[in-house]
Amino acid sequence: MTAHDKGTGKVIYPVVVVEVNGIKCRALLDTGADSSYASSAILDHLRIRLLREEFKRIEMMLGLVNKAIGVYGVTIDSLDGNFRLETEVTKVDRGSLLTLENPKYAEGIQKYPHLTGIQMTGRDDKPELPVHIILGVSDYAKIRTETRPKIGSPGEPVAKLTKFGWTIMSPGKEVDISSMLLTQTAVADYEQLCKLDVLGIEDTAIGDQANMYEEFKEQLTRSAEVWYETGLPWKENNPPLPNNKAGRLKRLKNTVLKLENQGLLEQYDAIIKEQLVEGIVEPAEEQVVGPEFYIPHKPMIRESTEGTKLRIVYDASAQAYDKAPSLNDCPHAGPPLQNQLWSVLVRARFHPVLTTGDMKQAFLQVRIRIQDRDAMLFHWIADTKTRRVETCDLRELCSDFRHRHSC
């Protein structure tokens, strides 16, 4: 703790040493966790019998998983024998929940006068200390005391007394959370669930995929207006996109007729006009400089949403004819980036203030270079009365294309 003043060293977490069914171990106090947890190592060692199994529905970005969670009853005693907590814990299939660097309490107590007189239960000299129990907010409410915490100057350690003994917390640089098990989801193999079984994607970029991603980053540019601009990462041996203009004009007539029957034509037209004004789409150039491909579009109506009820979906998976390539088939998909969201969510737990927002059109910040926009053409009517057809192109990645290409 000698380097922990002013928050420049490692974080010190509130940990107490307790006895679980007679076995000494460390417990981390986590007021952000709804439940309490225990490692499979300590539960198996104590041969504690399963109380029940609970099936939890874990909601993730692209799917749902039902997971059977084992719940066990344990007895946790203070080392002085003056307090006992009967509680239920969720089993996590790990040898230890996490490993913390030795906080060296004695050095900190000697350095900071406001900590004088504190007796800590954990006095282990080993450099790293395993944690086998996490006590959530419900159990923390049962062990907190009315004793005033010992607080020094800003950035210095804070000591709190619990019924299991004193805990010391100190701000500092967060640990590498990528190796920690964050059990708030009650799923030990969360990262595994985010792989092929649920998302249908590979975890990391390897071989040609990794090389393609590096090339993509090199050619990506950012304008003074904060727009990113990129070319489409075309596959080398992909069959050329066929010119599907005639088929898309026929589909446009059907779309307009359907919108008119549903009373949505004026609203649909207003959305496209708004996209023209905002620069999301633009009138196409007369001269074609790249592959010429027309993307069909259709309305998506979601009455349950609080915001926009009607959205326009550009279908980049549409084919000109059977077995012809679609726009989605031609560029490289690139390595998935969704799994990195897990680290983002975890890091948010290590800061006192978190700001969130409901952003409008958050993804519409990537523009396509001019030479590739002819592959992202679409038809619409210039006027709902005359029904004169005009050609536009997407300056930015359409939703269907973004969903399949994570770069």
RAFENUR-V254523 format. One record per residue. N is the residue number from 1. RES is the residue in one small letter. PSI is psi in radians with two decimals (999 if undefined). D_CENTER is the distance of its C-alpha to the mean C-alpha in Angstrom with 2 decimals. Layout:
[[N;RES;PSI;D_CENTER] [N;RES;PSI;D_CENTER]]
//
This chain:
[[1;m;0.04;32.65] [2;t;-0.39;35.11] [3;a;0.26;32.47] [4;h;-0.07;30.22] [5;d;2.62;32.02] [6;k;0.26;30.42] [7;g;0.47;26.99] [8;t;-0.27;27.63] [9;g;-2.71;27.33] [10;k;2.65;24.90] [11;v;2.45;23.41] [12;i;2.17;25.64] [13;y;2.64;24.05] [14;p;1.83;26.17] [15;v;2.44;27.57] [16;v;2.64;30.76] [17;v;2.22;32.92] [18;v;3.08;33.95] [19;e;2.15;35.75] [20;v;1.91;34.09] [21;n;0.69;37.01] [22;g;-0.09;39.07] [23;i;2.21;36.70] [24;k;2.40;35.53] [25;c;3.00;31.86] [26;r;2.48;29.31] [27;a;2.27;27.11] [28;l;2.33;24.21] [29;l;2.04;24.16] [30;d;1.70;20.73] [31;t;-0.07;21.23] [32;g;-0.09;17.55] [33;a;2.35;17.71] [34;d;-0.63;19.30] [35;s;3.05;21.09] [36;s;2.69;22.83] [37;y;2.75;22.34] [38;a;2.57;24.65] [39;s;2.67;24.58] [40;s;-0.48;26.30] [41;a;-0.82;28.76] [42;i;-0.62;30.33] [43;l;-0.70;30.39] [44;d;-0.67;32.02] [45;h;-0.70;34.41] [46;l;-0.13;35.57] [47;r;0.78;35.77] [48;i;2.35;34.40] [49;r;2.56;34.67] [50;l;2.26;31.89] [51;l;-0.85;32.20] [52;r;2.91;30.18] [53;e;2.39;27.22] [54;e;2.38;24.62] [55;f;2.06;22.55] [56;k;2.43;19.11] [57;r;1.92;17.16] [58;i;2.05;13.51] [59;e;2.21;11.66] [60;m;-3.11;8.80] [61;m;-0.81;8.11] [62;l;0.40;11.50] [63;g;3.03;13.48] [64;l;2.50;14.78] [65;v;2.27;16.08] [66;n;2.15;18.97] [67;k;2.30;19.28] [68;a;2.14;22.53] [69;i;2.22;22.22] [70;g;2.27;25.38] [71;v;2.29;26.64] [72;y;2.58;29.45] [73;g;2.24;31.94] [74;v;2.77;32.67] [75;t;2.13;35.12] [76;i;2.13;34.08] [77;d;2.59;37.04] [78;s;2.72;37.54] [79;l;-0.48;39.51] [80;d;-0.05;42.50] [81;g;0.17;42.68] [82;n;-0.13;42.72] [83;f;2.47;39.53] [84;r;2.36;37.99] [85;l;2.09;34.73] [86;e;2.13;34.47] [87;t;3.01;30.90] [88;e;2.44;28.59] [89;v;2.63;25.76] [90;t;2.32;23.14] [91;k;2.32;23.70] [92;v;2.20;21.10] [93;d;1.23;22.29] [94;r;2.68;22.52] [95;g;-0.67;25.59] [96;s;2.65;24.16] [97;l;-0.71;21.00] [98;l;2.91;20.78] [99;t;2.26;23.43] [100;l;2.61;24.33] [101;e;2.47;26.80] [102;n;2.10;30.17] [103;p;-0.23;30.40] [104;k;1.12;34.23] [105;y;-0.71;35.09] [106;a;-0.71;38.80] [107;e;-0.72;38.39] [108;g;-0.74;36.31] [109;i;-0.66;38.76] [110;q;-0.57;41.63] [111;k;-0.68;40.09] [112;y;2.04;39.07] [113;p;-0.58;42.02] [114;h;-0.20;40.02] [115;l;0.03;38.89] [116;t;2.35;42.50] [117;g;-0.13;43.51] [118;i;2.33;40.12] [119;q;2.04;40.35] [120;m;2.50;37.19] [121;t;-0.50;36.99] [122;g;1.92;34.96] [123;r;1.00;37.22] [124;d;2.44;36.14] [125;d;-0.12;36.95] [126;k;2.52;34.49] [127;p;-0.55;32.00] [128;e;2.43;28.94] [129;l;2.19;28.71] [130;p;2.60;26.79] [131;v;2.20;25.29] [132;h;-0.19;25.91] [133;i;2.42;25.34] [134;i;2.15;22.72] [135;l;2.11;24.31] [136;g;-3.02;22.22] [137;v;-0.61;23.33] [138;s;-0.76;25.99] [139;d;-0.55;27.75] [140;y;-0.64;27.47] [141;a;-0.44;29.41] [142;k;-0.34;32.16] [143;i;-0.13;32.62] [144;r;2.70;32.49] [145;t;2.99;35.93] [146;e;-0.05;37.71] [147;t;2.31;38.53] [148;r;2.39;37.54] [149;p;2.69;34.96] [150;k;1.96;36.39] [151;i;2.29;34.90] [152;g;-2.52;36.08] [153;s;2.82;35.40] [154;p;2.31;31.98] [155;g;-0.20;29.85] [156;e;2.82;32.05] [157;p;2.61;31.19] [158;v;2.32;31.33] [159;a;2.36;32.99] [160;k;2.48;32.75] [161;l;2.23;35.04] [162;t;3.03;33.86] [163;k;-0.18;36.10] [164;f;0.00;34.91] [165;g;-3.09;35.95] [166;w;2.57;34.72] [167;t;2.61;31.20] [168;i;2.30;30.50] [169;m;2.54;27.38] [170;s;2.38;27.09] [171;p;2.87;24.68] [172;g;-2.84;24.01] [173;k;2.29;21.70] [174;e;2.71;18.69] [175;v;2.99;18.81] [176;d;1.73;16.85] [177;i;-0.16;13.98] [178;s;-0.41;13.15] [179;s;-0.01;16.31] [180;m;2.70;15.90] [181;l;1.98;15.32] [182;l;1.85;13.37] [183;t;0.16;15.18] [184;q;-0.46;14.02] [185;t;-0.15;12.67] [186;a;0.46;16.16] [187;v;2.03;15.23] [188;a;-0.56;16.52] [189;d;0.81;15.33] [190;y;-0.82;11.68] [191;e;-0.62;11.06] [192;q;-0.63;14.13] [193;l;-0.45;13.03] [194;c;0.16;10.23] [195;k;-2.31;13.22] [196;l;-0.61;16.28] [197;d;-0.63;16.90] [198;v;-0.91;14.17] [199;l;-0.36;12.68] [200;g;0.50;16.07] [201;i;2.78;15.11] [202;e;2.79;16.02] [203;d;-0.82;13.89] [204;t;2.78;15.74] [205;a;2.30;18.25] [206;i;2.66;21.81] [207;g;-2.30;25.26] [208;d;-0.58;25.84] [209;q;-0.75;22.20] [210;a;-0.71;21.49] [211;n;-0.73;24.68] [212;m;-0.69;23.79] [213;y;-0.70;20.50] [214;e;-0.73;22.59] [215;e;-0.67;25.15] [216;f;-0.77;22.68] [217;k;-0.60;21.52] [218;e;-0.67;25.20] [219;q;-0.12;26.31] [220;l;2.26;23.51] [221;t;2.81;25.20] [222;r;2.23;24.49] [223;s;3.00;27.20] [224;a;-0.41;28.65] [225;e;0.19;27.20] [226;v;0.20;23.62] [227;w;2.44;23.28] [228;y;2.54;22.00] [229;e;2.40;24.41] [230;t;2.72;24.33] [231;g;2.79;26.52] [232;l;2.32;25.46] [233;p;1.34;25.08] [234;w;2.50;27.93] [235;k;2.54;28.74] [236;e;-0.77;32.16] [237;n;0.39;33.85] [238;n;2.44;32.37] [239;p;2.56;35.12] [240;p;2.59;35.70] [241;l;2.27;34.42] [242;p;2.70;37.43] [243;n;1.98;38.68] [244;n;0.50;37.86] [245;k;-0.83;39.35] [246;a;-0.79;41.95] [247;g;-0.61;39.63] [248;r;-0.54;37.11] [249;l;-0.66;40.00] [250;k;-0.71;41.02] [251;r;-0.56;37.55] [252;l;-0.74;37.45] [253;k;-0.73;40.62] [254;n;-0.68;39.17] [255;t;-0.80;36.04] [256;v;-0.74;38.27] [257;l;-0.72;40.55] [258;k;-0.75;37.75] [259;l;-0.69;36.38] [260;e;-0.72;39.94] [261;n;-0.54;40.57] [262;q;-0.05;37.47] [263;g;0.45;38.44] [264;l;0.04;35.28] [265;l;-0.82;36.89] [266;e;-0.72;37.30] [267;q;-0.70;33.75] [268;y;-0.78;32.35] [269;d;-0.67;34.67] [270;a;-0.62;33.62] [271;i;-0.77;29.95] [272;i;-0.67;31.04] [273;k;-0.68;33.45] [274;e;-0.70;30.73] [275;q;-0.57;28.62] [276;l;-0.75;31.82] [277;v;-0.71;32.34] [278;e;-0.12;28.83] [279;g;0.18;29.10] [280;i;-0.69;26.35] [281;v;2.89;29.24] [282;e;2.72;32.73] [283;p;2.39;36.18] [284;a;2.61;36.57] [285;e;2.61;39.14] [286;e;-0.64;42.31] [287;q;2.19;42.34] [288;v;2.21;39.89] [289;v;-0.17;38.76] [290;g;-2.89;36.21] [291;p;2.31;35.39] [292;e;1.97;36.20] [293;f;2.38;33.87] [294;y;2.21;33.42] [295;i;2.16;30.26] [296;p;2.78;31.03] [297;h;2.80;29.22] [298;k;2.81;29.30] [299;p;2.56;28.45] [300;m;2.10;25.66] [301;i;2.18;26.61] [302;r;1.68;24.36] [303;e;-0.40;26.54] [304;s;-0.30;23.96] [305;t;2.58;21.81] [306;e;-0.44;22.77] [307;g;-2.14;22.60] [308;t;2.15;23.93] [309;k;-0.60;25.70] [310;l;2.22;26.66] [311;r;2.67;24.52] [312;i;2.21;25.78] [313;v;2.12;24.18] [314;y;2.12;25.39] [315;d;1.58;25.79] [316;a;-0.03;25.34] [317;s;0.01;25.94] [318;a;2.52;29.49] [319;q;2.59;32.42] [320;a;-0.62;35.85] [321;y;3.00;37.48] [322;d;2.30;36.92] [323;k;0.08;35.54] [324;a;2.61;35.06] [325;p;2.56;31.83] [326;s;3.01;29.33] [327;l;-0.62;27.46] [328;n;-0.44;24.31] [329;d;-0.37;26.46] [330;c;-0.74;27.77] [331;p;2.78;25.09] [332;h;2.48;23.02] [333;a;-0.57;19.54] [334;g;2.92;18.29] [335;p;2.57;15.75] [336;p;2.53;12.30] [337;l;-0.02;9.51] [338;q;-0.65;6.62] [339;n;-0.37;6.67] [340;q;-0.28;6.34] [341;l;-0.50;2.69] [342;w;-0.78;4.27] [343;s;-0.61;6.93] [344;v;-0.80;5.95] [345;l;-0.68;5.61] [346;v;-0.76;8.63] [347;r;-0.53;10.49] [348;a;-0.44;10.65] [349;r;-0.21;12.82] [350;f;0.17;15.34] [351;h;2.55;16.57] [352;p;-0.47;19.06] [353;v;2.30;17.98] [354;l;2.20;14.71] [355;t;2.24;15.18] [356;t;2.84;13.26] [357;g;2.73;14.80] [358;d;1.72;15.30] [359;m;2.45;15.88] [360;k;2.26;18.41] [361;q;0.86;18.13] [362;a;-0.52;15.16] [363;f;-0.17;15.23] [364;l;1.07;19.02] [365;q;0.18;19.35] [366;v;2.01;20.27] [367;r;2.63;23.95] [368;i;2.42;25.89] [369;r;2.66;29.03] [370;i;-0.71;32.30] [371;q;-0.25;33.50] [372;d;-0.08;30.67] [373;r;-0.36;30.72] [374;d;-0.23;33.64] [375;a;-0.02;31.33] [376;m;0.75;29.43] [377;l;2.76;32.46] [378;f;2.78;32.93] [379;h;2.55;35.86] [380;w;2.96;36.39] [381;i;2.33;39.51] [382;a;-0.49;40.68] [383;d;2.34;42.37] [384;t;-0.26;42.04] [385;k;-0.89;45.85] [386;t;-0.41;47.08] [387;r;0.47;44.18] [388;r;2.27;44.57] [389;v;2.37;41.80] [390;e;2.75;40.00] [391;t;2.31;37.58] [392;c;2.95;34.37] [393;d;2.71;31.54] [394;l;2.06;27.85] [395;r;-0.37;27.26] [396;e;2.86;23.48] [397;l;2.23;21.25] [398;c;2.79;21.66] [399;s;-0.75;18.92] [400;d;-0.62;20.09] [401;f;-0.69;20.25] [402;r;-0.66;16.74] [403;h;-0.44;15.32] [404;r;-0.15;17.25] [405;h;1.82;17.02] [406;s;0.04;13.76] [407;c;999;15.65]]
//
